[in-house]
């Protein structure tokens, strides 16, 4: 992703906070979060930097705003639904949002002034876990575990040198050629018998790990008569 080319000016429209944030989101998606500045945003909107300060105070406020836009794309889990189905759907929705906005992986949990969509998302997720019977302590553990997995997978997925199914041979062949010395037998095995099979997609690994986590969390829900605040996950 290049950050050297200045953003091309867009057709000028009447300014509003919503339009400023939408343009900032587009700019981050196109050029990366490092290229997002008040100056580059103003240039891309066909206006002057001082004009934007009427709508956003500084870059931090822009980051708060575009993070909130990302959260607004994720359907809220429902405490009234089956908690496992809700957490499964939420995990896939968060991952999909991070694929659309890979710059957001390191920012979704970093904001000290979270917006309304951000707060609604966290509250609904916590509420769904609490409604399932998790104690306050276990709810915190479950939320941290799920997000560590989702964000970690999204980060790894974004860093891979290939994307999706049927990876082109020009990418995989040089990698496999480095295994030909016989020094890496297990890499050869996993590559030839799994990764390089037609139709392989690293993204398919997501559900395997997610289901293991949800299985473990299911066993952690306190049973009748136990101390809910000190219930420990089953081994």
Residue pairs with C-beta under 8 A, 6 or more apart in sequence:
1 31
1 32
2 31
3 31
3 32
3 34
3 35
5 31
6 40
6 43
7 27
7 30
7 31
7 35
7 40
7 43
7 44
8 44
9 43
9 44
9 45
9 46
10 23
10 44
10 45
10 46
11 46
12 45
12 46
12 47
13 19
13 45
15 45
15 47
15 51
15 52
15 54
15 55
16 55
17 55
17 56
17 65
19 45
20 41
20 45
20 52
20 55
20 56
20 62
20 65
21 56
21 62
21 65
21 66
21 69
22 69
23 41
23 44
23 45
24 36
24 41
24 62
24 65
24 66
25 66
25 69
25 70
25 101
26 44
27 35
27 36
27 40
27 41
27 44
28 35
28 36
28 66
28 101
28 103
29 100
29 101
29 103
31 40
32 103
33 63
33 103
33 107
36 59
36 62
37 59
38 49
38 52
38 53
38 58
38 59
38 62
39 49
41 52
41 62
42 48
42 49
42 51
42 52
45 52
56 62
56 65
60 113
61 113
63 107
63 111
64 111
64 113
64 114
64 115
65 115
66 104
67 104
67 107
67 108
67 110
67 111
67 114
67 115
67 118
68 114
68 115
68 116
68 117
68 118
69 117
70 97
70 101
70 104
70 108
71 108
71 115
71 117
71 118
71 120
71 121
72 117
73 93
73 97
73 100
74 90
74 93
74 94
74 97
74 121
75 89
75 90
75 93
76 120
76 121
76 124
77 86
77 87
77 89
77 90
77 124
77 125
77 128
78 86
78 124
78 128
79 124
79 127
79 128
79 130
79 131
80 131
81 128
83 128
83 129
83 131
83 132
84 132
84 214
84 218
86 128
87 125
87 128
87 129
87 146
87 214
87 217
88 210
88 211
88 214
90 125
91 146
91 149
91 150
91 206
91 210
92 206
94 147
94 150
94 154
95 150
95 153
95 154
95 157
95 206
97 104
98 104
98 105
98 108
98 150
98 151
98 154
98 158
99 154
99 157
99 158
102 154
102 158
105 151
105 154
105 155
105 158
108 118
108 151
109 147
109 151
111 118
114 122
125 143
126 139
126 143
129 138
129 139
129 142
129 143
130 136
130 139
132 221
133 221
133 222
133 228
134 142
134 217
134 220
134 221
134 222
135 222
135 228
135 229
135 231
136 229
137 229
137 230
138 220
138 221
138 222
138 228
138 231
138 233
141 220
141 233
142 217
142 220
145 213
145 217
146 213
149 209
149 210
149 213
153 205
153 206
153 209
157 202
157 203
160 202
161 171
162 168
162 171
162 172
162 202
164 201
164 203
165 199
165 200
165 201
166 198
166 199
167 196
167 200
172 196
175 191
176 188
176 191
176 192
176 196
178 184
179 187
179 188
179 191
194 200
216 233
216 234
217 233
219 233
219 234
220 231
220 232
220 233
220 234
222 228
222 231
